[in-house]
Amino acid sequence: MIRVQTEDFDIGAEVAALTAGRTDIGAIVTFSGLVRDANGGSVASMELEHYPGMTEKELARIEREANERWPLQASLVIHRVGKLLPGDNIVLVVAASAHRQAAFEAASFLMDYLKTRAPFWKREDTGGETRWVDARESDGVAAAKWKV
Amino acid sequence: MKLLYFAWVRQKAGVAEEDVTLPGDVRDVSGVISWLRTRGEGYEAAFCDLSVIRCAVDQEHGGFDTPVAGAAEIAFFPPVTGG
């Protein structure tokens, strides 16, 4: 399941909804990303822009790929858009499987691919000045190791 | 055909989306970019460094050599920075 939304999410509630009424899940790995003030107090807010339509298609493709590679009982990707503040939730990935290894690997894969394929762009507002965040080479390296 | 621009590409080009009719000799994404660069300073500024330009044809990641014949939508944007 994928969701692109402006609203915050509750990790506990999302995991509870994913596992409700099921007894086949033995392992759940969650990753959540927060808006970080990389410049020590200078980032007042962040604007998340995306490409409506393509974003959902790419996230669905990434999730489908994860489900083909690992035996997942359930998966969830939530990405927020719009204006966010330092400390706010920005992304949630949940991978549920019978055993931990698949859940760990799938969650890691989902994040690595989301970061290099899903059409989102971050703009930092330092209070008067705005700056588009540059892509990191290390994200490309992290995604490349999965050899899609 | 619809052209879309995101993030700083949108800001430099000065437009978020537009409907255009491409010249008949434009065959691929690189041809679209060459044509756009003749349309004004904003486009020239947006597309002066192609190492930081990514594109999607009909909402699928593409390359500069991706054909555009029959495409409904082409988008230009910087490398993605979500997550």
gemmi code that builds the backbone of each chain (N, CA, C; Angstrom):
import gemmi

chains = {
    "A": [
        ("MET", (0.849, -1.184, 0.000), (0.000, 0.000, 0.000), (0.893, 1.246, 0.000)),
        ("ILE", (0.490, 2.232, -0.794), (1.265, 3.475, -0.818), (0.334, 4.667, -0.576)),
        ("ARG", (0.860, 5.697, 0.059), (0.070, 6.909, 0.284), (0.969, 8.130, 0.188)),
        ("VAL", (0.492, 9.163, -0.504), (1.167, 10.454, -0.556), (0.203, 11.434, 0.093)),
        ("GLN", (0.647, 12.097, 1.139), (-0.296, 12.917, 1.908), (0.389, 14.106, 2.561)),
        ("THR", (-0.404, 15.136, 2.861), (0.138, 16.291, 3.584), (0.085, 16.036, 5.089)),
        ("GLU", (-0.872, 15.211, 5.536), (-1.072, 14.979, 6.968), (0.075, 14.158, 7.559)),
        ("ASP", (0.245, 14.302, 8.860), (1.208, 13.490, 9.605), (0.709, 12.043, 9.642)),
        ("PHE", (1.574, 11.116, 10.065), (1.159, 9.726, 10.268), (1.584, 9.279, 11.653)),
        ("ASP", (0.897, 8.243, 12.136), (1.175, 7.673, 13.455), (1.719, 6.268, 13.223)),
        ("ILE", (3.009, 6.073, 13.524), (3.661, 4.796, 13.217), (2.940, 3.626, 13.890)),
        ("GLY", (2.604, 3.807, 15.169), (1.937, 2.735, 15.913), (0.598, 2.372, 15.291)),
        ("ALA", (-0.167, 3.390, 14.915), (-1.491, 3.149, 14.329), (-1.360, 2.463, 12.965)),
        ("GLU", (-0.351, 2.849, 12.200), (-0.165, 2.235, 10.875), (0.213, 0.764, 11.009)),
        ("VAL", (1.100, 0.463, 11.946), (1.517, -0.931, 12.155), (0.332, -1.758, 12.671)),
        ("ALA", (-0.441, -1.176, 13.576), (-1.602, -1.879, 14.118), (-2.605, -2.198, 13.007)),
        ("ALA", (-2.814, -1.239, 12.097), (-3.769, -1.448, 11.004), (-3.272, -2.540, 10.055)),
        ("LEU", (-1.952, -2.575, 9.871), (-1.349, -3.539, 8.945), (-1.445, -4.973, 9.473)),
        ("THR", (-1.377, -5.106, 10.792), (-1.326, -6.450, 11.380), (-2.668, -6.916, 11.940)),
        ("ALA", (-3.672, -6.032, 11.928), (-4.975, -6.363, 12.545), (-5.547, -7.660, 11.974)),
        ("GLY", (-5.886, -8.581, 12.854), (-6.549, -9.816, 12.457), (-5.646, -10.823, 11.767)),
        ("ARG", (-4.326, -10.588, 11.780), (-3.435, -11.511, 11.084), (-2.527, -12.228, 12.082)),
        ("THR", (-2.245, -13.484, 11.791), (-1.343, -14.240, 12.658), (-0.177, -14.833, 11.870)),
        ("ASP", (-0.077, -14.439, 10.584), (0.985, -15.000, 9.744), (2.240, -14.122, 9.719)),
        ("ILE", (2.179, -12.963, 10.340), (3.324, -12.050, 10.326), (4.205, -12.302, 11.544)),
        ("GLY", (5.483, -12.565, 11.295), (6.391, -12.815, 12.410), (7.393, -11.705, 12.641)),
        ("ALA", (7.518, -10.797, 11.658), (8.527, -9.749, 11.765), (8.047, -8.476, 11.072)),
        ("ILE", (8.220, -7.372, 11.753), (7.883, -6.079, 11.143), (9.069, -5.152, 11.298)),
        ("VAL", (9.518, -4.589, 10.175), (10.556, -3.566, 10.227), (9.932, -2.258, 9.770)),
        ("THR", (10.088, -1.202, 10.575), (9.608, 0.112, 10.160), (10.798, 1.053, 10.063)),
        ("PHE", (10.767, 1.891, 9.051), (11.741, 2.978, 8.949), (10.947, 4.262, 8.838)),
        ("SER", (11.288, 5.244, 9.656), (10.670, 6.550, 9.452), (11.767, 7.593, 9.335)),
        ("GLY", (11.555, 8.501, 8.397), (12.509, 9.587, 8.179), (11.909, 10.886, 8.682)),
        ("LEU", (12.751, 11.720, 9.286), (12.301, 12.998, 9.832), (12.975, 14.149, 9.101)),
        ("VAL", (12.346, 15.307, 9.139), (12.966, 16.507, 8.578), (14.104, 16.904, 9.512)),
        ("ARG", (15.314, 16.956, 8.943), (16.491, 17.225, 9.751), (17.015, 18.622, 9.425)),
        ("ASP", (17.397, 19.326, 10.447), (18.044, 20.616, 10.235), (19.540, 20.374, 10.138)),
        ("ALA", (19.995, 20.209, 8.870), (21.393, 19.830, 8.652), (22.346, 20.989, 8.948)),
        ("ASN", (21.807, 22.189, 9.032), (22.689, 23.343, 9.206), (22.636, 23.924, 10.614)),
        ("GLY", (22.189, 23.127, 11.577), (22.215, 23.570, 12.967), (21.412, 24.814, 13.274)),
        ("GLY", (20.106, 24.717, 13.110), (19.235, 25.815, 13.522), (18.860, 26.800, 12.439)),
        ("SER", (19.420, 26.629, 11.223), (19.128, 27.624, 10.186), (17.921, 27.273, 9.318)),
        ("VAL", (17.513, 26.002, 9.331), (16.365, 25.619, 8.503), (15.065, 25.874, 9.261)),
        ("ALA", (14.267, 26.829, 8.749), (13.003, 27.166, 9.402), (11.907, 26.190, 8.995)),
        ("SER", (11.914, 25.791, 7.732), (10.924, 24.831, 7.247), (11.419, 24.196, 5.950)),
        ("MET", (10.674, 23.179, 5.502), (11.029, 22.496, 4.273), (9.783, 22.306, 3.446)),
        ("GLU", (9.910, 22.477, 2.130), (8.770, 22.276, 1.233), (9.053, 21.036, 0.386)),
        ("LEU", (8.123, 20.102, 0.407), (8.259, 18.884, -0.368), (7.402, 18.983, -1.615)),
        ("GLU", (8.045, 19.059, -2.771), (7.315, 19.104, -4.035), (7.330, 17.711, -4.643)),
        ("HIS", (6.307, 17.362, -5.405), (6.338, 16.067, -6.088), (5.616, 16.158, -7.420)),
        ("TYR", (5.608, 15.038, -8.136), (5.024, 14.974, -9.477), (3.778, 14.107, -9.371)),
        ("PRO", (2.627, 14.726, -9.078), (1.396, 13.945, -8.880), (1.138, 13.045, -10.086)),
        ("GLY", (0.797, 11.826, -9.825), (0.594, 10.873, -10.915), (1.812, 9.973, -11.030)),
        ("MET", (2.948, 10.562, -11.382), (4.168, 9.749, -11.497), (4.621, 9.274, -10.119)),
        ("THR", (4.473, 10.114, -9.105), (4.897, 9.723, -7.756), (4.223, 8.421, -7.339)),
        ("GLU", (2.909, 8.383, -7.494), (2.159, 7.189, -7.091), (2.580, 5.975, -7.925)),
        ("LYS", (2.778, 6.198, -9.224), (3.198, 5.083, -10.096), (4.558, 4.539, -9.686)),
        ("GLU", (5.505, 5.440, -9.400), (6.850, 5.002, -9.025), (6.840, 4.275, -7.686)),
        ("LEU", (6.101, 4.823, -6.712), (6.038, 4.170, -5.397), (5.410, 2.781, -5.538)),
        ("ALA", (4.366, 2.676, -6.357), (3.708, 1.379, -6.553), (4.675, 0.399, -7.223)),
        ("ARG", (5.466, 0.910, -8.161), (6.431, 0.057, -8.856), (7.505, -0.444, -7.880)),
        ("ILE", (7.985, 0.460, -7.032), (9.018, 0.115, -6.054), (8.483, -0.920, -5.065)),
        ("GLU", (7.244, -0.728, -4.646), (6.637, -1.679, -3.708), (6.432, -3.045, -4.369)),
        ("ARG", (6.006, -3.025, -5.619), (5.795, -4.273, -6.362), (7.113, -5.035, -6.473)),
        ("GLU", (8.177, -4.298, -6.790), (9.516, -4.895, -6.921), (9.943, -5.554, -5.605)),
        ("ALA", (9.697, -4.866, -4.478), (10.059, -5.415, -3.168), (9.293, -6.710, -2.904)),
        ("ASN", (8.013, -6.721, -3.280), (7.186, -7.897, -3.044), (7.576, -9.071, -3.946)),
        ("GLU", (8.187, -8.763, -5.102), (8.660, -9.837, -5.972), (9.962, -10.437, -5.436)),
        ("ARG", (10.769, -9.614, -4.766), (12.077, -10.075, -4.291), (12.031, -10.777, -2.948)),
        ("TRP", (11.117, -10.350, -2.080), (11.052, -10.916, -0.738), (9.632, -11.399, -0.436)),
        ("PRO", (9.526, -12.452, 0.380), (8.200, -12.965, 0.731), (7.566, -12.083, 1.817)),
        ("LEU", (6.924, -11.010, 1.391), (6.337, -10.077, 2.356), (4.861, -10.384, 2.570)),
        ("GLN", (4.453, -10.293, 3.824), (3.030, -10.463, 4.137), (2.288, -9.146, 3.914)),
        ("ALA", (3.003, -8.043, 4.113), (2.403, -6.716, 3.923), (3.515, -5.695, 3.779)),
        ("SER", (3.194, -4.593, 3.107), (4.152, -3.491, 3.004), (3.389, -2.179, 2.913)),
        ("LEU", (4.063, -1.129, 3.345), (3.415, 0.184, 3.350), (4.476, 1.258, 3.139)),
        ("VAL", (4.154, 2.215, 2.269), (5.020, 3.374, 2.072), (4.151, 4.620, 2.181)),
        ("ILE", (4.484, 5.504, 3.101), (3.787, 6.791, 3.204), (4.831, 7.886, 3.024)),
        ("HIS", (4.559, 8.841, 2.142), (5.465, 9.983, 1.975), (4.643, 11.259, 2.091)),
        ("ARG", (5.117, 12.174, 2.911), (4.400, 13.448, 3.060), (4.887, 14.464, 2.033)),
        ("VAL", (4.004, 15.398, 1.670), (4.355, 16.503, 0.774), (3.852, 17.801, 1.394)),
        ("GLY", (4.302, 18.920, 0.838), (3.887, 20.230, 1.342), (4.901, 20.765, 2.331)),
        ("LYS", (4.442, 21.656, 3.196), (5.355, 22.316, 4.123), (5.562, 21.483, 5.395)),
        ("LEU", (6.832, 21.246, 5.737), (7.164, 20.462, 6.927), (8.182, 21.231, 7.763)),
        ("LEU", (8.184, 20.947, 9.052), (9.099, 21.629, 9.972), (10.158, 20.655, 10.474)),
        ("PRO", (11.340, 21.170, 10.886), (12.359, 20.272, 11.439), (11.763, 19.414, 12.563)),
        ("GLY", (12.059, 18.129, 12.536), (11.506, 17.207, 13.528), (10.248, 16.515, 13.059)),
        ("ASP", (9.598, 17.028, 11.999), (8.371, 16.402, 11.487), (8.688, 15.069, 10.811)),
        ("ASN", (7.704, 14.174, 10.849), (7.797, 12.953, 10.054), (7.752, 13.323, 8.581)),
        ("ILE", (8.531, 12.603, 7.766), (8.458, 12.861, 6.324), (8.138, 11.594, 5.537)),
        ("VAL", (8.697, 10.457, 5.982), (8.459, 9.215, 5.234), (8.362, 8.031, 6.191)),
        ("LEU", (7.514, 7.068, 5.815), (7.395, 5.835, 6.597), (7.411, 4.636, 5.646)),
        ("VAL", (8.238, 3.674, 5.978), (8.265, 2.414, 5.238), (8.062, 1.284, 6.236)),
        ("VAL", (7.131, 0.394, 5.944), (6.893, -0.761, 6.801), (6.967, -2.019, 5.941)),
        ("ALA", (7.737, -2.996, 6.392), (7.810, -4.279, 5.699), (7.510, -5.377, 6.711)),
        ("ALA", (6.540, -6.220, 6.391), (6.138, -7.301, 7.292), (6.350, -8.632, 6.603)),
        ("SER", (6.981, -9.553, 7.331), (7.263, -10.863, 6.761), (7.179, -11.927, 7.847)),
        ("ALA", (7.362, -13.175, 7.450), (7.336, -14.254, 8.438), (8.591, -14.178, 9.300)),
        ("HIS", (9.723, -13.813, 8.674), (10.998, -13.782, 9.381), (11.706, -12.449, 9.182)),
        ("ARG", (12.628, -12.133, 10.097), (13.191, -10.785, 10.122), (14.046, -10.413, 8.914)),
        ("GLN", (14.783, -11.391, 8.367), (15.728, -11.041, 7.313), (15.043, -10.383, 6.114)),
        ("ALA", (13.943, -10.989, 5.678), (13.218, -10.437, 4.529), (12.680, -9.051, 4.863)),
        ("ALA", (12.191, -8.867, 6.074), (11.611, -7.576, 6.469), (12.683, -6.485, 6.508)),
        ("PHE", (13.854, -6.820, 7.109), (14.957, -5.853, 7.142), (15.379, -5.464, 5.728)),
        ("GLU", (15.622, -6.470, 4.898), (16.130, -6.201, 3.556), (15.120, -5.442, 2.708)),
        ("ALA", (13.857, -5.841, 2.795), (12.835, -5.176, 1.978), (12.674, -3.712, 2.388)),
        ("ALA", (12.716, -3.435, 3.692), (12.576, -2.044, 4.158), (13.744, -1.207, 3.650)),
        ("SER", (14.934, -1.778, 3.710), (16.119, -1.079, 3.242), (16.043, -0.813, 1.735)),
        ("PHE", (15.626, -1.835, 1.001), (15.451, -1.710, -0.453), (14.417, -0.631, -0.790)),
        ("LEU", (13.289, -0.674, -0.113), (12.221, 0.300, -0.378), (12.729, 1.733, -0.197)),
        ("MET", (13.481, 1.966, 0.864), (13.996, 3.320, 1.108), (15.048, 3.713, 0.071)),
        ("ASP", (15.989, 2.796, -0.223), (17.035, 3.115, -1.195), (16.423, 3.461, -2.551)),
        ("TYR", (15.407, 2.708, -2.948), (14.802, 2.966, -4.245), (13.916, 4.181, -4.253)),
        ("LEU", (13.212, 4.375, -3.147), (12.385, 5.587, -3.037), (13.258, 6.831, -3.196)),
        ("LYS", (14.409, 6.810, -2.558), (15.271, 8.002, -2.552), (15.871, 8.336, -3.910)),
        ("THR", (15.983, 7.327, -4.787), (16.608, 7.602, -6.085), (15.616, 7.583, -7.252)),
        ("ARG", (14.382, 7.100, -7.024), (13.432, 6.946, -8.144), (12.153, 7.757, -7.979)),
        ("ALA", (11.683, 7.930, -6.761), (10.382, 8.590, -6.584), (10.545, 10.105, -6.762)),
        ("PRO", (9.683, 10.711, -7.603), (9.865, 12.133, -7.936), (9.398, 13.104, -6.840)),
        ("PHE", (10.268, 13.236, -5.837), (10.069, 14.229, -4.765), (11.284, 15.154, -4.779)),
        ("TRP", (11.052, 16.416, -4.410), (12.164, 17.367, -4.297), (11.991, 18.198, -3.039)),
        ("LYS", (13.094, 18.340, -2.298), (13.071, 19.104, -1.044), (13.630, 20.509, -1.258)),
        ("ARG", (12.934, 21.486, -0.714), (13.438, 22.862, -0.726), (13.491, 23.359, 0.706)),
        ("GLU", (14.668, 23.769, 1.140), (14.816, 24.284, 2.499), (14.567, 25.786, 2.524)),
        ("ASP", (13.859, 26.224, 3.533), (13.626, 27.647, 3.751), (14.375, 28.039, 5.019)),
        ("THR", (15.364, 28.914, 4.875), (16.162, 29.300, 6.039), (15.677, 30.628, 6.625)),
        ("GLY", (14.421, 30.969, 6.320), (13.876, 32.224, 6.835), (14.331, 33.383, 5.973)),
        ("GLY", (13.716, 33.499, 4.800), (14.100, 34.565, 3.883), (14.763, 34.030, 2.637)),
        ("GLU", (15.518, 32.961, 2.798), (16.191, 32.372, 1.645), (15.736, 30.934, 1.446)),
        ("THR", (15.576, 30.544, 0.196), (15.223, 29.145, -0.056), (16.326, 28.491, -0.883)),
        ("ARG", (16.475, 27.183, -0.659), (17.542, 26.445, -1.331), (17.054, 25.036, -1.653)),
        ("TRP", (17.201, 24.621, -2.915), (16.838, 23.245, -3.281), (17.934, 22.316, -2.786)),
        ("VAL", (17.530, 21.257, -2.133), (18.496, 20.288, -1.605), (19.098, 19.500, -2.767)),
        ("ASP", (20.420, 19.335, -2.762), (21.096, 18.564, -3.811), (20.970, 17.072, -3.550)),
        ("ALA", (20.898, 16.299, -4.641), (20.886, 14.844, -4.510), (22.254, 14.394, -4.007)),
        ("ARG", (22.265, 13.308, -3.224), (23.526, 12.794, -2.665), (24.000, 11.596, -3.460)),
        ("GLU", (25.276, 11.605, -3.776), (25.851, 10.505, -4.534), (25.722, 9.184, -3.767)),
        ("SER", (25.826, 9.272, -2.433), (25.759, 8.050, -1.615), (24.401, 7.361, -1.746)),
        ("ASP", (23.331, 8.131, -2.050), (22.016, 7.517, -2.245), (21.998, 6.672, -3.515)),
        ("GLY", (22.687, 7.167, -4.542), (22.781, 6.414, -5.794), (23.567, 5.127, -5.596)),
        ("VAL", (24.635, 5.210, -4.828), (25.457, 4.033, -4.530), (24.645, 3.005, -3.744)),
        ("ALA", (23.863, 3.499, -2.766), (23.041, 2.599, -1.937), (22.009, 1.872, -2.792)),
        ("ALA", (21.404, 2.582, -3.735), (20.379, 1.960, -4.585), (21.013, 0.977, -5.561)),
        ("ALA", (22.210, 1.325, -6.056), (22.857, 0.497, -7.083), (23.199, -0.898, -6.569)),
        ("LYS", (23.408, -1.031, -5.261), (23.823, -2.338, -4.745), (22.710, -3.389, -4.872)),
        ("TRP", (21.456, -2.933, -5.065), (20.343, -3.893, -5.207), (20.214, -4.417, -6.641)),
        ("LYS", (20.927, -3.783, -7.566), (20.979, -4.248, -8.960), (19.609, -4.509, -9.575)),
        ("VAL", (18.767, -3.498, -9.602), (17.461, -3.644, -10.257), (17.663, -3.563, -11.763)),
    ],
    "B": [
        ("MET", (1.113, 18.238, -26.945), (1.918, 17.547, -25.935), (2.105, 18.461, -24.723)),
        ("LYS", (2.033, 17.836, -23.555), (2.187, 18.632, -22.332), (3.630, 18.523, -21.819)),
        ("LEU", (4.232, 19.670, -21.477), (5.556, 19.680, -20.856), (5.407, 20.149, -19.422)),
        ("LEU", (6.067, 19.436, -18.503), (6.014, 19.823, -17.093), (7.421, 20.045, -16.560)),
        ("TYR", (7.525, 20.954, -15.604), (8.832, 21.282, -15.019), (8.689, 21.278, -13.503)),
        ("PHE", (9.706, 20.732, -12.820), (9.626, 20.654, -11.361), (10.867, 21.241, -10.689)),
        ("ALA", (10.675, 21.638, -9.434), (11.746, 22.147, -8.565), (12.473, 23.310, -9.246)),
        ("TRP", (13.818, 23.341, -9.199), (14.495, 24.520, -9.752), (14.422, 24.610, -11.267)),
        ("VAL", (14.140, 23.491, -11.923), (13.958, 23.553, -13.374), (12.717, 24.400, -13.684)),
        ("ARG", (11.663, 24.205, -12.881), (10.438, 24.992, -13.022), (10.719, 26.469, -12.747)),
        ("GLN", (11.480, 26.729, -11.682), (11.762, 28.123, -11.324), (12.582, 28.833, -12.399)),
        ("LYS", (13.599, 28.131, -12.926), (14.442, 28.760, -13.943), (13.683, 28.936, -15.259)),
        ("ALA", (12.903, 27.919, -15.639), (12.151, 28.011, -16.893), (11.035, 29.048, -16.763)),
        ("GLY", (10.565, 29.245, -15.528), (9.521, 30.237, -15.300), (8.126, 29.739, -15.637)),
        ("VAL", (7.989, 28.423, -15.753), (6.681, 27.849, -16.082), (6.587, 26.461, -15.439)),
        ("ALA", (5.385, 26.104, -14.955), (5.197, 24.795, -14.326), (4.760, 23.762, -15.353)),
        ("GLU", (3.871, 24.160, -16.246), (3.470, 23.258, -17.326), (2.924, 24.053, -18.490)),
        ("GLU", (3.016, 23.466, -19.668), (2.549, 24.146, -20.878), (2.219, 23.123, -21.947)),
        ("ASP", (1.303, 23.503, -22.822), (0.971, 22.663, -23.974), (1.742, 23.184, -25.172)),
        ("VAL", (2.450, 22.313, -25.836), (3.264, 22.740, -26.981), (3.049, 21.809, -28.170)),
        ("THR", (3.372, 22.320, -29.339), (3.449, 21.482, -30.528), (4.909, 21.479, -30.931)),
        ("LEU", (5.519, 20.300, -30.860), (6.951, 20.207, -31.162), (7.192, 20.319, -32.665)),
        ("PRO", (8.319, 20.920, -33.064), (8.683, 20.922, -34.485), (8.785, 19.479, -34.991)),
        ("GLY", (8.498, 19.265, -36.248), (8.440, 17.912, -36.817), (9.735, 17.126, -36.733)),
        ("ASP", (10.877, 17.830, -36.633), (12.152, 17.104, -36.636), (12.614, 16.686, -35.234)),
        ("VAL", (11.802, 16.959, -34.212), (12.181, 16.558, -32.848), (11.801, 15.098, -32.623)),
        ("ARG", (12.808, 14.261, -32.344), (12.540, 12.821, -32.227), (12.670, 12.280, -30.812)),
        ("ASP", (13.575, 12.888, -30.032), (13.788, 12.346, -28.686), (13.875, 13.484, -27.665)),
        ("VAL", (14.087, 13.100, -26.399), (14.113, 14.084, -25.309), (15.201, 15.116, -25.558)),
        ("SER", (16.335, 14.663, -26.045), (17.415, 15.608, -26.300), (17.002, 16.642, -27.351)),
        ("GLY", (16.209, 16.228, -28.334), (15.687, 17.152, -29.336), (14.728, 18.170, -28.722)),
        ("VAL", (13.932, 17.712, -27.762), (12.994, 18.616, -27.071), (13.783, 19.684, -26.315)),
        ("ILE", (14.863, 19.247, -25.643), (15.680, 20.198, -24.872), (16.341, 21.215, -25.801)),
        ("SER", (16.892, 20.747, -26.908), (17.530, 21.668, -27.864), (16.523, 22.709, -28.346)),
        ("TRP", (15.312, 22.256, -28.621), (14.266, 23.177, -29.085), (13.890, 24.163, -27.971)),
        ("LEU", (13.732, 23.640, -26.741), (13.355, 24.525, -25.620), (14.392, 25.636, -25.424)),
        ("ARG", (15.666, 25.286, -25.590), (16.727, 26.266, -25.342), (16.706, 27.428, -26.330)),
        ("THR", (15.972, 27.246, -27.421), (15.858, 28.355, -28.391), (14.682, 29.267, -28.040)),
        ("ARG", (13.932, 28.880, -26.989), (12.689, 29.609, -26.708), (12.826, 30.710, -25.666)),
        ("GLY", (14.020, 30.969, -25.167), (14.152, 32.086, -24.233), (15.204, 31.844, -23.170)),
        ("GLU", (15.547, 32.906, -22.471), (16.622, 32.864, -21.469), (16.323, 31.918, -20.313)),
        ("GLY", (15.054, 31.854, -19.900), (14.675, 30.985, -18.785), (14.990, 29.535, -19.101)),
        ("TYR", (14.585, 29.090, -20.306), (14.857, 27.710, -20.716), (16.357, 27.475, -20.845)),
        ("GLU", (17.044, 28.469, -21.400), (18.498, 28.359, -21.563), (19.154, 28.150, -20.189)),
        ("ALA", (18.695, 28.919, -19.199), (19.253, 28.800, -17.847), (18.907, 27.448, -17.230)),
        ("ALA", (17.683, 26.997, -17.469), (17.240, 25.731, -16.874), (18.010, 24.544, -17.443)),
        ("PHE", (18.333, 24.618, -18.728), (18.934, 23.460, -19.398), (20.400, 23.640, -19.762)),
        ("CYS", (21.098, 24.565, -19.079), (22.499, 24.802, -19.458), (23.424, 23.683, -18.975)),
        ("ASP", (23.041, 22.976, -17.899), (23.881, 21.870, -17.417), (23.057, 20.588, -17.409)),
        ("LEU", (23.214, 19.784, -18.450), (22.366, 18.595, -18.594), (22.740, 17.469, -17.629)),
        ("SER", (23.892, 17.617, -16.939), (24.266, 16.562, -15.984), (23.326, 16.552, -14.776)),
        ("VAL", (22.584, 17.638, -14.577), (21.656, 17.683, -13.438), (20.194, 17.746, -13.901)),
        ("ILE", (19.956, 17.324, -15.143), (18.590, 17.269, -15.658), (18.155, 15.808, -15.798)),
        ("ARG", (16.992, 15.503, -15.233), (16.392, 14.185, -15.401), (15.063, 14.378, -16.118)),
        ("CYS", (14.537, 13.308, -16.718), (13.283, 13.479, -17.443), (12.407, 12.245, -17.310)),
        ("ALA", (11.129, 12.450, -17.569), (10.181, 11.342, -17.589), (9.297, 11.530, -18.816)),
        ("VAL", (9.055, 10.439, -19.545), (8.161, 10.472, -20.691), (6.932, 9.654, -20.318)),
        ("ASP", (5.780, 10.308, -20.353), (4.522, 9.678, -19.914), (4.661, 9.055, -18.520)),
        ("GLN", (5.270, 9.813, -17.628), (5.390, 9.465, -16.207), (6.275, 8.245, -15.949)),
        ("GLU", (7.183, 7.957, -16.887), (8.176, 6.902, -16.667), (9.552, 7.534, -16.832)),
        ("HIS", (10.491, 7.181, -15.933), (11.842, 7.716, -16.065), (12.375, 7.442, -17.469)),
        ("GLY", (12.990, 8.440, -18.060), (13.551, 8.281, -19.397), (14.965, 8.820, -19.449)),
        ("GLY", (15.544, 8.765, -20.642), (16.881, 9.320, -20.858), (16.803, 10.331, -21.992)),
        ("PHE", (17.942, 10.936, -22.304), (17.937, 11.944, -23.367), (17.633, 11.327, -24.740)),
        ("ASP", (17.867, 10.015, -24.846), (17.609, 9.369, -26.140), (16.230, 8.694, -26.206)),
        ("THR", (15.405, 8.903, -25.163), (14.057, 8.311, -25.189), (13.215, 8.980, -26.284)),
        ("PRO", (12.598, 8.180, -27.168), (11.773, 8.755, -28.246), (10.547, 9.467, -27.674)),
        ("VAL", (10.107, 10.506, -28.354), (8.957, 11.261, -27.847), (7.746, 11.182, -28.778)),
        ("ALA", (7.885, 10.437, -29.881), (6.752, 10.313, -30.810), (5.567, 9.681, -30.091)),
        ("GLY", (4.427, 10.331, -30.144), (3.221, 9.782, -29.529), (3.095, 10.014, -28.043)),
        ("ALA", (4.109, 10.620, -27.430), (4.042, 10.871, -25.984), (3.028, 11.975, -25.684)),
        ("ALA", (2.353, 11.828, -24.550), (1.366, 12.838, -24.153), (1.973, 13.847, -23.187)),
        ("GLU", (3.009, 13.407, -22.458), (3.520, 14.227, -21.359), (5.018, 13.994, -21.159)),
        ("ILE", (5.773, 15.081, -21.157), (7.214, 14.970, -20.872), (7.522, 15.903, -19.705)),
        ("ALA", (8.249, 15.391, -18.719), (8.580, 16.202, -17.544), (10.087, 16.331, -17.400)),
        ("PHE", (10.520, 17.503, -16.943), (11.938, 17.762, -16.695), (12.125, 18.171, -15.244)),
        ("PHE", (13.167, 17.629, -14.610), (13.374, 17.919, -13.192), (14.806, 17.604, -12.781)),
        ("PRO", (15.235, 18.116, -11.609), (16.569, 17.763, -11.105), (16.551, 16.346, -10.523)),
        ("PRO", (17.720, 15.785, -10.213), (17.755, 14.488, -9.515), (16.864, 14.560, -8.273)),
        ("VAL", (16.141, 13.461, -8.009), (15.134, 13.489, -6.937), (15.792, 13.509, -5.553)),
        ("THR", (15.095, 14.110, -4.590), (15.662, 14.259, -3.236), (14.631, 13.960, -2.140)),
        ("GLY", (13.750, 12.985, -2.406), (12.746, 12.649, -1.390), (13.312, 11.738, -0.314)),
        ("GLY", (12.412, 11.243, 0.522), (12.788, 10.286, 1.568), (13.298, 10.946, 2.834)),
    ],
}
model = gemmi.Model(1)
for chain_id, residues in chains.items():
    chain = gemmi.Chain(chain_id)
    for i, (resn, *xyz) in enumerate(residues, 1):
        res = gemmi.Residue()
        res.name, res.seqid = resn, gemmi.SeqId(i, " ")
        for name, pos in zip(("N", "CA", "C"), xyz):
            atom = gemmi.Atom()
            atom.name, atom.element = name, gemmi.Element(name[0])
            atom.pos, atom.b_iso = gemmi.Position(*pos), 0.0
            res.add_atom(atom)
        chain.add_residue(res)
    model.add_chain(chain)
structure = gemmi.Structure()
structure.add_model(model)
structure.setup_entities()
